[in-house]
Amino acid sequence: MSRRPPAMFVADSLGLDFLNSIATPVDTPVDWIDDGDGLIDWLAQARLVAVDELDAMKARALLGELDKVADQARALREWFRGFVVEHAGRPLTVKALQELGPLNSLLARDDSFRQIARRQGAGGLALQRMRHWRSPESLLLPVGEALAKFVCDEDFSHVKACEGHNCTMLFADHTRRRARRWCSMAICGNRAKQAAHRSRLKSRH
């Protein structure tokens, strides 16, 4: 039984969801990838790696091997958080390319190929990207791909930090008026509403 709550995917971008794999959703900080089992669980919940591939990797991994990969994932997360925070709020320019060396180095390790396979969720055939999962470290490759996709496809002007008290979550604001303020209305938005309500009641007395 996992001691962690289910991972949160509220950023509207998988790259930012990876950064949010450490967060303080309700007062207590949670790190969803604090060890190898956590990394496996997070990859499964993010649907970045098929569950049968993760099970096979877990069965093959040597003692402590997945924990070391989780260490690398956390280091990647901290490095990328620094990059995103530095560039958030304005469009990313070509100048940022020189800072992305660590990510390009990770992507250069990939061992992927294309194969004709059954189309997901429908009949027929489709050309799909597959990957040789040769080592536990290869589990970082789909994460690297999600981060690279975020860098290339997202407008950094729309990257925001949640305004919730103590909340560390980031998100991409895709609302029409760019008016989103919270990681989740159900958590931080609701708490802010309750706090404002209490404040109004106090001011009446």
Secondary structure, 3 states (H helix, E strand, C coil): CCCCCCCCCCCCCHHHHHHCCEECCCCCCEECCCCHHHHHHHHHHCCCCCHHHHHHHHHHCCCCHHHHHHHHHHHHHHHHHHHHHHHCCCCCCHHHHHHHHHHHHHHCCCCEEEEEEECCCCCCEEEEEEECCCCHHHHHHHHHHHHHHHHHHCCHHHEEECCCCCCCCEEECCCCCCCCCCCCHHHHHHHHHHHHHHHHHHHHC
